[in-house]
Amino acid sequence: MFESEEGIKGYTVSFPDLPGCHTEGDTLEEAFTMAKEALGLHLYSMEEDGDSIPSSSNIAALPSVEGGFYTLIEVRADPDKQLSRSVTKNVTLPRRLEMEASAAQLNYSQVLQHALKQELVIVEKQPK
Protein backbone atom coordinates (compact mmCIF):
# COMPACT_ATOMS: atom_id res chain seq x y z
CA MET A 1 0.00 0.00 0.00
CA PHE A 2 1.27 3.46 -0.90
CA GLU A 3 0.28 6.17 1.55
CA SER A 4 0.86 9.89 1.60
CA GLU A 5 -0.17 12.08 4.50
CA GLU A 6 -1.50 15.54 3.75
CA GLY A 7 1.16 18.17 4.31
CA ILE A 8 3.98 15.62 4.49
CA LYS A 9 6.31 15.11 1.54
CA GLY A 10 6.74 11.60 0.23
CA TYR A 11 5.14 8.20 0.41
CA THR A 12 5.35 5.26 2.76
CA VAL A 13 4.98 1.77 1.32
CA SER A 14 3.88 -1.39 3.09
CA PHE A 15 2.94 -4.86 1.92
CA PRO A 16 -0.26 -6.33 3.44
CA ASP A 17 0.95 -9.91 2.94
CA LEU A 18 4.44 -9.29 4.34
CA PRO A 19 4.40 -7.77 7.82
CA GLY A 20 7.66 -5.98 8.49
CA CYS A 21 8.32 -5.11 4.87
CA HIS A 22 8.20 -1.31 4.65
CA THR A 23 9.97 1.45 2.77
CA GLU A 24 9.46 5.03 1.65
CA GLY A 25 10.32 7.53 -1.03
CA ASP A 26 10.28 11.31 -1.41
CA THR A 27 8.44 11.06 -4.73
CA LEU A 28 6.02 8.49 -6.12
CA GLU A 29 8.66 7.35 -8.62
CA GLU A 30 11.22 6.89 -5.84
CA ALA A 31 8.64 5.07 -3.70
CA PHE A 32 8.01 2.59 -6.55
CA THR A 33 11.76 2.01 -6.96
CA MET A 34 12.21 1.52 -3.22
CA ALA A 35 9.17 -0.79 -3.09
CA LYS A 36 10.68 -3.10 -5.71
CA GLU A 37 13.98 -3.19 -3.84
CA ALA A 38 12.36 -3.77 -0.44
CA LEU A 39 10.10 -6.52 -1.79
CA GLY A 40 12.98 -8.28 -3.55
CA LEU A 41 15.20 -8.18 -0.46
CA HIS A 42 12.37 -9.30 1.83
CA LEU A 43 11.44 -12.26 -0.37
CA TYR A 44 15.09 -13.23 -0.77
CA SER A 45 15.56 -13.17 3.02
CA MET A 46 12.46 -15.29 3.49
CA GLU A 47 13.79 -17.87 1.02
CA GLU A 48 17.20 -17.88 2.73
CA ASP A 49 15.53 -18.42 6.12
CA GLY A 50 13.32 -21.22 4.76
CA ASP A 51 10.14 -19.24 5.46
CA SER A 52 7.08 -19.93 3.33
CA ILE A 53 6.12 -17.07 1.05
CA PRO A 54 2.42 -16.23 1.28
CA SER A 55 0.19 -15.95 -1.75
CA SER A 56 -0.75 -12.44 -2.79
CA SER A 57 -4.02 -11.06 -1.51
CA ASN A 58 -6.77 -10.17 -3.95
CA ILE A 59 -6.08 -6.46 -4.45
CA ALA A 60 -9.80 -5.75 -4.95
CA ALA A 61 -10.63 -7.29 -1.56
CA LEU A 62 -8.20 -5.11 0.44
CA PRO A 63 -9.80 -2.33 2.52
CA SER A 64 -9.52 1.18 1.12
CA VAL A 65 -7.46 3.67 3.07
CA GLU A 66 -7.84 7.43 2.88
CA GLY A 67 -4.75 8.96 1.30
CA GLY A 68 -3.51 5.61 0.06
CA PHE A 69 -3.75 3.15 -2.79
CA TYR A 70 -2.78 -0.41 -3.61
CA THR A 71 -0.91 -1.54 -6.67
CA LEU A 72 0.96 -4.66 -7.71
CA ILE A 73 4.75 -4.64 -7.51
CA GLU A 74 6.60 -7.11 -9.71
CA VAL A 75 10.09 -8.32 -8.86
CA ARG A 76 12.26 -11.00 -10.34
CA ALA A 77 14.51 -13.16 -8.20
CA ASP A 78 18.12 -12.19 -8.80
CA PRO A 79 20.30 -14.26 -6.45
CA ASP A 80 23.55 -12.90 -7.94
CA LYS A 81 22.51 -9.35 -7.09
CA GLN A 82 21.55 -10.33 -3.55
CA LEU A 83 24.74 -12.31 -2.99
CA SER A 84 26.96 -9.50 -4.27
CA ARG A 85 25.51 -6.76 -2.08
CA SER A 86 27.72 -5.63 0.78
CA VAL A 87 27.16 -6.45 4.43
CA THR A 88 28.79 -4.86 7.45
CA LYS A 89 30.84 -6.99 9.84
CA ASN A 90 32.63 -5.77 12.95
CA VAL A 91 36.07 -7.22 13.65
CA THR A 92 38.38 -7.03 16.63
CA LEU A 93 42.09 -6.40 16.05
CA PRO A 94 45.08 -6.01 18.32
CA ARG A 95 45.80 -2.28 18.75
CA ARG A 96 49.32 -2.58 17.29
CA LEU A 97 47.97 -4.21 14.12
CA GLU A 98 45.34 -1.48 13.76
CA MET A 99 48.02 1.21 14.17
CA GLU A 100 50.27 -0.37 11.52
CA ALA A 101 47.38 -0.83 9.10
CA SER A 102 46.25 2.78 9.59
CA ALA A 103 49.79 4.07 9.05
CA ALA A 104 49.94 2.06 5.81
CA GLN A 105 46.54 3.51 4.81
CA LEU A 106 45.14 0.05 4.16
CA ASN A 107 41.49 -0.38 3.21
CA TYR A 108 40.22 -2.86 5.82
CA SER A 109 37.36 -4.08 3.62
CA GLN A 110 39.64 -4.84 0.68
CA VAL A 111 42.24 -6.57 2.86
CA LEU A 112 39.61 -8.71 4.62
CA GLN A 113 37.92 -9.64 1.33
CA HIS A 114 41.28 -10.62 -0.18
CA ALA A 115 42.23 -12.70 2.88
CA LEU A 116 38.84 -14.46 2.98
CA LYS A 117 39.04 -15.32 -0.72
CA GLN A 118 42.52 -16.78 -0.21
CA GLU A 119 41.47 -18.75 2.86
CA LEU A 120 38.34 -20.10 1.12
CA VAL A 121 40.16 -20.66 -2.18
CA ILE A 122 37.72 -18.50 -4.10
CA VAL A 123 38.89 -17.65 -7.60
CA GLU A 124 37.21 -14.68 -9.25
CA LYS A 125 36.61 -14.52 -12.97
CA GLN A 126 38.91 -12.06 -14.67
CA PRO A 127 37.19 -9.44 -16.90
CA LYS A 128 37.65 -10.09 -20.61
C-alpha positions as CSV (number, residue, x, y, z in Angstrom):
1,M,0.0,0.0,0.0
2,F,1.3,3.5,-0.9
3,E,0.3,6.2,1.6
4,S,0.9,9.9,1.6
5,E,-0.2,12.1,4.5
6,E,-1.5,15.5,3.7
7,G,1.2,18.2,4.3
8,I,4.0,15.6,4.5
9,K,6.3,15.1,1.5
10,G,6.7,11.6,0.2
11,Y,5.1,8.2,0.4
12,T,5.4,5.3,2.8
13,V,5.0,1.8,1.3
14,S,3.9,-1.4,3.1
15,F,2.9,-4.9,1.9
16,P,-0.3,-6.3,3.4
17,D,0.9,-9.9,2.9
18,L,4.4,-9.3,4.3
19,P,4.4,-7.8,7.8
20,G,7.7,-6.0,8.5
21,C,8.3,-5.1,4.9
22,H,8.2,-1.3,4.7
23,T,10.0,1.4,2.8
24,E,9.5,5.0,1.7
25,G,10.3,7.5,-1.0
26,D,10.3,11.3,-1.4
27,T,8.4,11.1,-4.7
28,L,6.0,8.5,-6.1
29,E,8.7,7.4,-8.6
30,E,11.2,6.9,-5.8
31,A,8.6,5.1,-3.7
32,F,8.0,2.6,-6.6
33,T,11.8,2.0,-7.0
34,M,12.2,1.5,-3.2
35,A,9.2,-0.8,-3.1
36,K,10.7,-3.1,-5.7
37,E,14.0,-3.2,-3.8
38,A,12.4,-3.8,-0.4
39,L,10.1,-6.5,-1.8
40,G,13.0,-8.3,-3.5
41,L,15.2,-8.2,-0.5
42,H,12.4,-9.3,1.8
43,L,11.4,-12.3,-0.4
44,Y,15.1,-13.2,-0.8
45,S,15.6,-13.2,3.0
46,M,12.5,-15.3,3.5
47,E,13.8,-17.9,1.0
48,E,17.2,-17.9,2.7
49,D,15.5,-18.4,6.1
50,G,13.3,-21.2,4.8
51,D,10.1,-19.2,5.5
52,S,7.1,-19.9,3.3
53,I,6.1,-17.1,1.1
54,P,2.4,-16.2,1.3
55,S,0.2,-16.0,-1.8
56,S,-0.7,-12.4,-2.8
57,S,-4.0,-11.1,-1.5
58,N,-6.8,-10.2,-3.9
59,I,-6.1,-6.5,-4.4
60,A,-9.8,-5.8,-5.0
61,A,-10.6,-7.3,-1.6
62,L,-8.2,-5.1,0.4
63,P,-9.8,-2.3,2.5
64,S,-9.5,1.2,1.1
65,V,-7.5,3.7,3.1
66,E,-7.8,7.4,2.9
67,G,-4.8,9.0,1.3
68,G,-3.5,5.6,0.1
69,F,-3.8,3.2,-2.8
70,Y,-2.8,-0.4,-3.6
71,T,-0.9,-1.5,-6.7
72,L,1.0,-4.7,-7.7
73,I,4.8,-4.6,-7.5
74,E,6.6,-7.1,-9.7
75,V,10.1,-8.3,-8.9
76,R,12.3,-11.0,-10.3
77,A,14.5,-13.2,-8.2
78,D,18.1,-12.2,-8.8
79,P,20.3,-14.3,-6.5
80,D,23.5,-12.9,-7.9
81,K,22.5,-9.3,-7.1
82,Q,21.6,-10.3,-3.6
83,L,24.7,-12.3,-3.0
84,S,27.0,-9.5,-4.3
85,R,25.5,-6.8,-2.1
86,S,27.7,-5.6,0.8
87,V,27.2,-6.5,4.4
88,T,28.8,-4.9,7.5
89,K,30.8,-7.0,9.8
90,N,32.6,-5.8,12.9
91,V,36.1,-7.2,13.6
92,T,38.4,-7.0,16.6
93,L,42.1,-6.4,16.0
94,P,45.1,-6.0,18.3
95,R,45.8,-2.3,18.7
96,R,49.3,-2.6,17.3
97,L,48.0,-4.2,14.1
98,E,45.3,-1.5,13.8
99,M,48.0,1.2,14.2
100,E,50.3,-0.4,11.5
101,A,47.4,-0.8,9.1
102,S,46.2,2.8,9.6
103,A,49.8,4.1,9.1
104,A,49.9,2.1,5.8
105,Q,46.5,3.5,4.8
106,L,45.1,0.1,4.2
107,N,41.5,-0.4,3.2
108,Y,40.2,-2.9,5.8
109,S,37.4,-4.1,3.6
110,Q,39.6,-4.8,0.7
111,V,42.2,-6.6,2.9
112,L,39.6,-8.7,4.6
113,Q,37.9,-9.6,1.3
114,H,41.3,-10.6,-0.2
115,A,42.2,-12.7,2.9
116,L,38.8,-14.5,3.0
117,K,39.0,-15.3,-0.7
118,Q,42.5,-16.8,-0.2
119,E,41.5,-18.8,2.9
120,L,38.3,-20.1,1.1
121,V,40.2,-20.7,-2.2
122,I,37.7,-18.5,-4.1
123,V,38.9,-17.7,-7.6
124,E,37.2,-14.7,-9.2
125,K,36.6,-14.5,-13.0
126,Q,38.9,-12.1,-14.7
127,P,37.2,-9.4,-16.9
128,K,37.6,-10.1,-20.6
